[in-house]
Amino acid sequence: MTPGDLKERDIYNELVFTASRSSGPGGQNVNKVSTKIELRFNISTSSQLSEKEKELLFGRLGKRINKDGELLLSSQKGRSQLSNRRLVTERFYEIVSAALTENPERQETVIPVSSRRERLDRKRIRGLIKKSRGRPSED
């Protein structure tokens, strides 16, 4: 699933934003203006996600989800609320879409018999070379 697929679902209406004072850039402005943005998305009450998708999110994003079932993200890189809001929503879409993307199953490769035989022959020859370096036997 891509971030664009999530944007089409209208999940944005379920996002809750709160602003607080930031420790990021901005000089004296940091002390006066609330530029840090915190995004909250309640997975368990979302109407845009299926039950299977909710289970996937809880399983894959467990560390980022609080006990109320909310995904918490914050941004304080920008100097304004608007830029931080954009940053945190883009990160939200990336994280959720990555968690909802199914990884393809790995296909096992079959090693040809000739390759196995060549490898074992090289090992055998290398072993003989090393064996011949030792002291001569007292026969």
N, C-alpha and C positions, 0 to 999 in steps of 0.2 A: 504494500500500500504506500502511496506517495503522499507527501504533505498536501498536494493539490486535491487529492481525493477526500482528505479530511476537511479541507476548506469548503468543498461543495456540500458537505453534510450540514452545514450551519451550526457547527459546534461552538462557534464564537459567542453565540448568545448565552451559552452555559458557563462561560468563563467569568470569574469574579476577580476584579483587580482592586488592590488597595495600595495606597501610596504612603511612604514614610520617609524619614530623613536618611540620606545616603551618606556613605563614607567615601564615595567615588570622587571623580574630578569635579571641579566647579569653583574652587577658591572659597571666598566668603559666602558665595551663594549656597554652598552645601549646608551652612548653618541656618539658613533662613527658609529654604524651599524644600519641600518633600519630593525628591526626584526618584527615589528607589521605588520600584514597582514589584509587587508580589502578586503572582497569579495563582488562583485556586480553582481546581476543576474537580468536582465531586463525581467520581467514576461510578459509584454505586447508584446514584440517582439520575444518571445521564439517560436521556430519552433517545439520543442519537447513536448509541452503541448497543450492539446485540449482547446477549448474555455470554456468548462465547468470547467476544472481544473484551468484555469486562474481565472475564477470568484470565485471559492472556495478559491484560494490563496488570492485574493484581499479581500475577506470577512473575512477570518480567520486570516490573517497576516497584517491587515490594519495598525497597529501601527509600524510595522517594514519596511513598504514600503514608499518610498519617493514620491514626486509629479510627478517624471518622470517614475514611475512604476517599480522602482528598489528595490529589496530586499537587504538590507545592513547588513552584519555581519562582525565582526572583532575579531581577536585573538591576544593577546600579552602575553600569559602565558608562552610560550616556550622561549628558549634562541636563537633559530635560526629561519630563515624564513621558512625552510622546516617543522619544527615541528609545527609552527603556521599555516602553509598552510594546513597540514594534519588535525589539530584540527578544523579549520574553515570549511573545506569541509565536514568533518564528521558531524559537527553540522548543516550545511546546509542541508545535506541529511536527517538528523533526523527531523528537523523542517518542511521541505517541505513534507516529507512522512507522518508525523503526521497530517499536515493540509489537506492532500489529502485523509486521511483515513476516511471513513464514519463510524460514530458511530451507532451501532445497536440500533434499536428502543426498548425501554423498554416494556416488556410484563407485563401487570398488573396482579397481583396475586389476586385470589379470596379467601377471608377469609371464611372458612367453617362456616355454621350456628351454629354448636355446639360450636365452639370457641367463637363466638360472644355471645351466650347465657351464657357460662361459665364466660366470662369477665363481663357481666352485672350482673350476680348473685353475683360475688365477690364484685362488686361495691355496690350492694344493701346491702349485709351483712355488709360491711365496714361502710356504711352510718348508718345502724341501731346501730352498735357498738358505733359510735361517738355520735349518738343521745341519747343513753342511758347514756352517761357520764354527761349530763347536770343536772341542778337542777331538783328535782322532781316537777311535776306540782301540783298546789294547787287545786285539784278537790275534 
